[in-house]
Amino acid sequence: MNNTYCDKCEKGFKIELQSRFLDKDLEEFYFICPHCLHEYISFKENKEVKKIKKKINKEISKYNLACNNKDIVNANVRYNNVRKFRKQLQNEMNKIN
């Protein structure tokens, strides 16, 4: 099954995400067309992005727990925290990408 098609050679292929460090704190994620070897840059991450992603995952877990326990007030707090952290993530990703 093909996940995507190459813009350059127009052949289908399954994306195999790879990464490399551009410096000690900046990691770049990319994939390569196996037919023509055209490289596509997906995104970059630094320590701050990884930290925010962890915060989001933690808040989502707490949100799910609050929902399972029918704790609406706590669920709303967690939901708002996730929104806040996602905004921070978007801002940080825009800085580095």
N, C-alpha and C positions, 0 to 999 in steps of 0.2 A: 504494500500500500504506500502511495506517495503522499507526503505531507505538504510538499510545496513544489513549485516549478521555478527553475532558474530564469532570471530575467535576461541573461546573456545567451545561453544555449537553448532555452525553452524546454529542457528535459526535466522530468519529474525525479524527485529523490526524497528520502527521509532525512529530516534534519537531525544531525548529531552535533549537539552544542559542545563546543570546546572553550577553553579559557587560557589566557596567558597574562602574566603580570607585566604591566607597562612600566611600573616602578614598584617600590616596596609596599605602597598602599593603594595602588590602582590596578584592578583586575578587569580585563576586557573579555567579553563573551562573544563568540562568533561561530559561524558554521561555513563550510566550504562545499560547493557543488562538486560531487565526485566525478562529474563528466567533463567539465571544462576548468575546474579548480578556481572558479570565481569565488571570492571571499565576501561574506556578508557580516558586518558588525552588528550585533544585536543590542548590546548595552554594556555599560561599565559599572563597576561597584568599587567603593572605597570602604574604609572602616566605619564611617558614619552611616552609610547606606545599610551595611550589614547590621549595625546596632539598631537602627530604626526598624528594619525587617523583623528582628527578634522581638522588639517591643510590640509590633503589630500582631505577631503570632501569639504572644503571651496574652494580649488583650482579647484576641479572638477566642482563645481557650477559656478565659474568664467569662466572656460574653456567653459562650455556649453553655457553660456551667450555670450561669445565672438564669438563662432561658430554661434549662432543664429543671431548675429548682423553682421556676415561676417567680423569680425575684426581678420584677419589672424595673424597679428603681435602679438596681445594680446593673441590669442589662443595658439600660439607657446610658448610664455612666460609661460603661465599657464600649458601647457603640460610638458614643461621642469621642472617646479616647482613640478608637480605631480611625475615625475620620480625621482627627487632628494629626495622628501619626502618619496617615497616608498623605496628607497635605505636606508634611515635613519631608516625607520620602520623595514626593514629586519635586519639591523645590531642590532637594539635594541631587536628585538624578539629573535635573535640568542643568545644574552647575557643572557636572562632570561629563555629560554626554553631548 
